[in-house]
């Protein structure tokens, strides 16, 4: 099954949090923070949303930073995705 977002929505797959710190300390599952960096999987077409023209500036494969608790989580074929509006994306990681 494939997700195809509508309007200004973007499908993201969260990037796993680091399991060790820079100092070499191994983190348990409870000590890891919720990841905020995600990979763009699919991008909607944009268009007119709420009376305003929306041009999509992200593309599949981009790494982005989102708000911690934004979007809707869905699980397809055992993989967890987050669907957000492009406006919920804070930055593109280069």
OpenMM code with the backbone's topology and positions (N, CA, C; nanometers):
from openmm import Vec3, app, unit

residues = "UNK UNK UNK UNK UNK UNK UNK UNK UNK UNK UNK UNK UNK UNK UNK UNK UNK UNK UNK UNK UNK UNK UNK UNK UNK UNK UNK UNK UNK UNK UNK UNK UNK UNK UNK UNK UNK UNK UNK UNK UNK UNK UNK UNK UNK UNK UNK UNK UNK UNK UNK UNK UNK UNK UNK UNK UNK UNK UNK UNK UNK UNK UNK UNK UNK UNK UNK UNK UNK UNK UNK UNK UNK UNK UNK UNK UNK UNK UNK UNK UNK UNK UNK UNK UNK UNK UNK UNK UNK UNK UNK UNK UNK UNK".split()
positions = [
    Vec3(0.0847, -0.1176, 0.0000),
    Vec3(0.0000, 0.0000, 0.0000),
    Vec3(0.0891, 0.1238, 0.0000),
    Vec3(0.0449, 0.2269, -0.0704),
    Vec3(0.1212, 0.3515, -0.0810),
    Vec3(0.0343, 0.4682, -0.0370),
    Vec3(0.0934, 0.5625, 0.0350),
    Vec3(0.0221, 0.6829, 0.0779),
    Vec3(0.0465, 0.7939, -0.0240),
    Vec3(-0.0600, 0.8592, -0.0680),
    Vec3(-0.0497, 0.9744, -0.1573),
    Vec3(-0.1189, 1.0915, -0.0883),
    Vec3(-0.0393, 1.1855, -0.0334),
    Vec3(-0.0994, 1.2979, 0.0396),
    Vec3(-0.1732, 1.3942, -0.0526),
    Vec3(-0.2716, 1.4610, 0.0033),
    Vec3(-0.3512, 1.5592, -0.0700),
    Vec3(-0.3095, 1.7000, -0.0303),
    Vec3(-0.3362, 1.7950, -0.1183),
    Vec3(-0.3143, 1.9378, -0.0944),
    Vec3(-0.1724, 1.9653, -0.0455),
    Vec3(-0.1584, 2.0315, 0.0709),
    Vec3(-0.0265, 2.0730, 0.1204),
    Vec3(0.0283, 1.9765, 0.2248),
    Vec3(-0.0139, 1.8526, 0.2216),
    Vec3(0.0325, 1.7551, 0.3209),
    Vec3(0.1559, 1.6806, 0.2718),
    Vec3(0.2362, 1.6343, 0.3699),
    Vec3(0.3614, 1.5659, 0.3433),
    Vec3(0.3661, 1.4400, 0.4289),
    Vec3(0.4077, 1.3272, 0.3701),
    Vec3(0.4244, 1.2023, 0.4453),
    Vec3(0.5702, 1.1921, 0.4876),
    Vec3(0.5917, 1.1737, 0.6184),
    Vec3(0.7263, 1.1667, 0.6749),
    Vec3(0.7489, 1.0320, 0.7417),
    Vec3(0.8744, 0.9888, 0.7424),
    Vec3(0.9151, 0.8719, 0.8200),
    Vec3(1.0214, 0.9211, 0.9166),
    Vec3(0.9950, 0.9057, 1.0449),
    Vec3(1.0862, 0.9577, 1.1462),
    Vec3(1.2193, 0.8826, 1.1424),
    Vec3(1.3293, 0.9575, 1.1579),
    Vec3(1.4633, 0.8998, 1.1621),
    Vec3(1.4878, 0.8543, 1.3052),
    Vec3(1.5418, 0.7340, 1.3203),
    Vec3(1.5656, 0.6793, 1.4544),
    Vec3(1.6600, 0.7678, 1.5347),
    Vec3(1.6329, 0.7802, 1.6640),
    Vec3(1.7184, 0.8576, 1.7541),
    Vec3(1.8493, 0.7828, 1.7765),
    Vec3(1.9534, 0.8565, 1.8039),
    Vec3(2.0838, 0.7968, 1.8312),
    Vec3(2.0764, 0.7070, 1.9540),
    Vec3(2.1455, 0.5934, 1.9485),
    Vec3(2.1450, 0.5019, 2.0622),
    Vec3(2.2622, 0.5266, 2.1566),
    Vec3(2.3622, 0.6014, 2.1099),
    Vec3(2.4743, 0.6352, 2.1970),
    Vec3(2.4987, 0.7856, 2.1897),
    Vec3(2.5502, 0.8409, 2.2986),
    Vec3(2.5833, 0.9829, 2.3006),
    Vec3(2.7195, 1.0029, 2.2362),
    Vec3(2.7586, 1.1276, 2.2146),
    Vec3(2.8908, 1.1555, 2.1585),
    Vec3(3.0012, 1.1044, 2.2493),
    Vec3(2.9736, 1.0995, 2.3789),
    Vec3(3.0721, 1.0499, 2.4754),
    Vec3(3.0757, 0.8986, 2.4841),
    Vec3(2.9880, 0.8279, 2.4114),
    Vec3(2.9894, 0.6828, 2.4089),
    Vec3(2.8928, 0.6165, 2.5056),
    Vec3(2.8085, 0.6944, 2.5732),
    Vec3(2.7126, 0.6372, 2.6678),
    Vec3(2.5947, 0.5794, 2.5898),
    Vec3(2.5601, 0.4549, 2.6175),
    Vec3(2.4487, 0.3889, 2.5502),
    Vec3(2.3192, 0.4291, 2.6198),
    Vec3(2.2216, 0.4740, 2.5413),
    Vec3(2.0938, 0.5191, 2.5964),
    Vec3(1.9916, 0.4063, 2.5925),
    Vec3(1.9118, 0.3963, 2.6971),
    Vec3(1.8016, 0.3000, 2.6974),
    Vec3(1.6857, 0.3597, 2.6192),
    Vec3(1.5860, 0.2788, 2.5894),
    Vec3(1.4695, 0.3264, 2.5145),
    Vec3(1.4001, 0.4421, 2.5822),
    Vec3(1.3911, 0.4399, 2.7150),
    Vec3(1.3219, 0.5458, 2.7884),
    Vec3(1.4007, 0.6763, 2.7877),
    Vec3(1.5327, 0.6695, 2.7724),
    Vec3(1.6153, 0.7897, 2.7784),
    Vec3(1.6199, 0.8632, 2.6446),
    Vec3(1.5823, 0.7971, 2.5374),
    Vec3(1.5849, 0.8615, 2.4057),
    Vec3(1.4677, 0.9574, 2.3931),
    Vec3(1.4940, 1.0723, 2.3318),
    Vec3(1.3856, 1.1674, 2.3068),
    Vec3(1.3146, 1.1288, 2.1783),
    Vec3(1.1912, 1.1732, 2.1659),
    Vec3(1.1156, 1.1500, 2.0436),
    Vec3(1.1905, 1.2175, 1.9285),
    Vec3(1.2132, 1.1449, 1.8184),
    Vec3(1.2882, 1.2064, 1.7089),
    Vec3(1.2128, 1.3241, 1.6484),
    Vec3(1.2878, 1.4237, 1.6082),
    Vec3(1.2288, 1.5414, 1.5461),
    Vec3(1.2735, 1.5538, 1.4016),
    Vec3(1.3744, 1.4733, 1.3620),
    Vec3(1.4219, 1.4742, 1.2242),
    Vec3(1.3523, 1.3615, 1.1502),
    Vec3(1.3018, 1.3938, 1.0314),
    Vec3(1.2279, 1.2947, 0.9531),
    Vec3(1.2709, 1.3025, 0.8074),
    Vec3(1.2465, 1.1939, 0.7356),
    Vec3(1.2720, 1.1907, 0.5923),
    Vec3(1.1388, 1.2055, 0.5200),
    Vec3(1.1373, 1.2907, 0.4190),
    Vec3(1.0162, 1.3103, 0.3389),
    Vec3(1.0007, 1.1901, 0.2462),
    Vec3(0.8862, 1.1225, 0.2554),
    Vec3(0.8581, 1.0056, 0.1729),
    Vec3(0.7753, 1.0438, 0.0503),
    Vec3(0.6736, 1.1245, 0.0702),
    Vec3(0.5826, 1.1638, -0.0385),
    Vec3(0.5318, 1.3052, -0.0124),
    Vec3(0.5095, 1.3817, -0.1190),
    Vec3(0.4660, 1.5208, -0.1076),
    Vec3(0.3374, 1.5395, -0.1873),
    Vec3(0.2422, 1.6116, -0.1280),
    Vec3(0.1171, 1.6432, -0.1973),
    Vec3(0.1407, 1.7437, -0.3090),
    Vec3(0.0391, 1.7685, -0.3916),
    Vec3(0.0546, 1.8568, -0.5072),
    Vec3(0.0533, 2.0064, -0.4756),
    Vec3(0.0144, 2.0446, -0.3536),
    Vec3(0.0019, 2.1881, -0.3237),
    Vec3(-0.1286, 2.2398, -0.3790),
    Vec3(-0.1261, 2.3595, -0.4360),
    Vec3(-0.2479, 2.4170, -0.4927),
    Vec3(-0.3079, 2.5210, -0.4007),
    Vec3(-0.4374, 2.5444, -0.4131),
    Vec3(-0.5060, 2.6435, -0.3308),
    Vec3(-0.5570, 2.5756, -0.2040),
    Vec3(-0.5079, 2.6229, -0.0887),
    Vec3(-0.5476, 2.5698, 0.0408),
    Vec3(-0.5959, 2.6861, 0.1253),
    Vec3(-0.7192, 2.6783, 0.1734),
    Vec3(-0.7793, 2.7859, 0.2534),
    Vec3(-0.7730, 2.9208, 0.1813),
    Vec3(-0.7921, 2.9191, 0.0496),
    Vec3(-0.7949, 3.0420, -0.0287),
    Vec3(-0.6592, 3.0991, -0.0634),
    Vec3(-0.5507, 3.0306, -0.0281),
    Vec3(-0.4156, 3.0795, -0.0575),
    Vec3(-0.3419, 2.9775, -0.1432),
    Vec3(-0.2620, 3.0272, -0.2366),
    Vec3(-0.1816, 2.9404, -0.3225),
    Vec3(-0.0647, 2.8839, -0.2414),
    Vec3(-0.0511, 2.7510, -0.2401),
    Vec3(0.0578, 2.6857, -0.1672),
    Vec3(0.1489, 2.6163, -0.2678),
    Vec3(0.2767, 2.6550, -0.2685),
    Vec3(0.3769, 2.5921, -0.3534),
    Vec3(0.4596, 2.5006, -0.2638),
    Vec3(0.4723, 2.3750, -0.3001),
    Vec3(0.5459, 2.2796, -0.2179),
    Vec3(0.6962, 2.3032, -0.2342),
    Vec3(0.7656, 2.3220, -0.1222),
    Vec3(0.9094, 2.3501, -0.1258),
    Vec3(0.9928, 2.2315, -0.0822),
    Vec3(0.9302, 2.1283, -0.0255),
    Vec3(1.0047, 2.0072, 0.0112),
    Vec3(0.9817, 1.9020, -0.0963),
    Vec3(1.0736, 1.8060, -0.1034),
    Vec3(1.0602, 1.6985, -0.2010),
    Vec3(1.0979, 1.5662, -0.1351),
    Vec3(1.0574, 1.4573, -0.1956),
    Vec3(1.0889, 1.3253, -0.1421),
    Vec3(1.2400, 1.3110, -0.1265),
    Vec3(1.2814, 1.2548, -0.0131),
    Vec3(1.4231, 1.2362, 0.0147),
    Vec3(1.4827, 1.3438, 0.1043),
    Vec3(1.4165, 1.4611, 0.1159),
    Vec3(1.4661, 1.5668, 0.2048),
    Vec3(1.4607, 1.5204, 0.3493),
    Vec3(1.5560, 1.5656, 0.4291),
    Vec3(1.5520, 1.5463, 0.5738),
    Vec3(1.4995, 1.6770, 0.6315),
    Vec3(1.3999, 1.6688, 0.7191),
    Vec3(1.3359, 1.7889, 0.7720),
    Vec3(1.3225, 1.7800, 0.9234),
    Vec3(1.3027, 1.8953, 0.9859),
    Vec3(1.2759, 1.9036, 1.1294),
    Vec3(1.1320, 1.9490, 1.1458),
    Vec3(1.0577, 1.8776, 1.2307),
    Vec3(0.9181, 1.9113, 1.2564),
    Vec3(0.8996, 1.9451, 1.4033),
    Vec3(0.7854, 2.0012, 1.4346),
    Vec3(0.7498, 2.0226, 1.5741),
    Vec3(0.7378, 1.8856, 1.6412),
    Vec3(0.7649, 1.8798, 1.7703),
    Vec3(0.7673, 1.7517, 1.8410),
    Vec3(0.6396, 1.6709, 1.8284),
    Vec3(0.5255, 1.7328, 1.8436),
    Vec3(0.4012, 1.6568, 1.8486),
    Vec3(0.3057, 1.6929, 1.7362),
    Vec3(0.3605, 1.7308, 1.6199),
    Vec3(0.2745, 1.7691, 1.5078),
    Vec3(0.2384, 1.6476, 1.4238),
    Vec3(0.1304, 1.6593, 1.3496),
    Vec3(0.0935, 1.5577, 1.2531),
    Vec3(0.0080, 1.4454, 1.3067),
    Vec3(-0.0237, 1.3550, 1.2156),
    Vec3(-0.1048, 1.2374, 1.2452),
    Vec3(-0.0215, 1.1138, 1.2149),
    Vec3(-0.0111, 1.0242, 1.3123),
    Vec3(0.0658, 0.9020, 1.2931),
    Vec3(-0.0232, 0.7932, 1.2341),
    Vec3(0.0298, 0.7236, 1.1326),
    Vec3(-0.0391, 0.6098, 1.0727),
    Vec3(0.0616, 0.4964, 1.0555),
    Vec3(0.0121, 0.3735, 1.0613),
    Vec3(0.0986, 0.2574, 1.0443),
    Vec3(0.0500, 0.1795, 0.9223),
    Vec3(0.1375, 0.1646, 0.8233),
    Vec3(0.1053, 0.0937, 0.6997),
    Vec3(0.2099, -0.0162, 0.6802),
    Vec3(0.1651, -0.1386, 0.6656),
    Vec3(0.2549, -0.2534, 0.6444),
    Vec3(0.3650, -0.2590, 0.7499),
    Vec3(0.3321, -0.2270, 0.8746),
    Vec3(0.4276, -0.2351, 0.9848),
    Vec3(0.5233, -0.1179, 0.9961),
    Vec3(0.5109, -0.0186, 0.9092),
    Vec3(0.5984, 0.0991, 0.9123),
    Vec3(0.5161, 0.2183, 0.9585),
    Vec3(0.5716, 0.2957, 1.0529),
    Vec3(0.4998, 0.4114, 1.1065),
    Vec3(0.5379, 0.5380, 1.0306),
    Vec3(0.4367, 0.6102, 0.9834),
    Vec3(0.4544, 0.7357, 0.9111),
    Vec3(0.3820, 0.8468, 0.9856),
    Vec3(0.4237, 0.9707, 0.9583),
    Vec3(0.3564, 1.0880, 1.0125),
    Vec3(0.3139, 1.1750, 0.8945),
    Vec3(0.1885, 1.2185, 0.8958),
    Vec3(0.1387, 1.3075, 0.7907),
    Vec3(0.1222, 1.4462, 0.8512),
    Vec3(0.1913, 1.5436, 0.7925),
    Vec3(0.1873, 1.6817, 0.8425),
    Vec3(0.1569, 1.7761, 0.7270),
    Vec3(0.1146, 1.8969, 0.7613),
    Vec3(0.1034, 2.0030, 0.6611),
    Vec3(0.2435, 2.0598, 0.6399),
    Vec3(0.2682, 2.1102, 0.5205),
    Vec3(0.4000, 2.1674, 0.4936),
    Vec3(0.4337, 2.2782, 0.5938),
    Vec3(0.3343, 2.3516, 0.6405),
    Vec3(0.3562, 2.4586, 0.7381),
    Vec3(0.4054, 2.4091, 0.8730),
    Vec3(0.3875, 2.2786, 0.9038),
    Vec3(0.4372, 2.2221, 1.0291),
    Vec3(0.5841, 2.1842, 1.0222),
    Vec3(0.6432, 2.1919, 0.9025),
    Vec3(0.7858, 2.1622, 0.8874),
    Vec3(0.8621, 2.2892, 0.9186),
    Vec3(0.9556, 2.2789, 1.0125),
    Vec3(1.0289, 2.3964, 1.0592),
    Vec3(1.1523, 2.4280, 0.9748),
    Vec3(1.2216, 2.3226, 0.9256),
    Vec3(1.3451, 2.3457, 0.8513),
    Vec3(1.3820, 2.2224, 0.7695),
    Vec3(1.4614, 2.2444, 0.6650),
    Vec3(1.5183, 2.1345, 0.5861),
    Vec3(1.6629, 2.1199, 0.6327),
    Vec3(1.7028, 1.9956, 0.6631),
    Vec3(1.8396, 1.9686, 0.7087),
    Vec3(1.9259, 1.9425, 0.5859),
    Vec3(2.0344, 2.0200, 0.5709),
    Vec3(2.1232, 2.0011, 0.4556),
    Vec3(2.2554, 1.9433, 0.4978),
] * unit.nanometer
topology = app.Topology()
chain = topology.addChain("A")
for resn in residues:
    res = topology.addResidue(resn, chain)
    for name in ("N", "CA", "C"):
        topology.addAtom(name, app.Element.getBySymbol(name[0]), res)
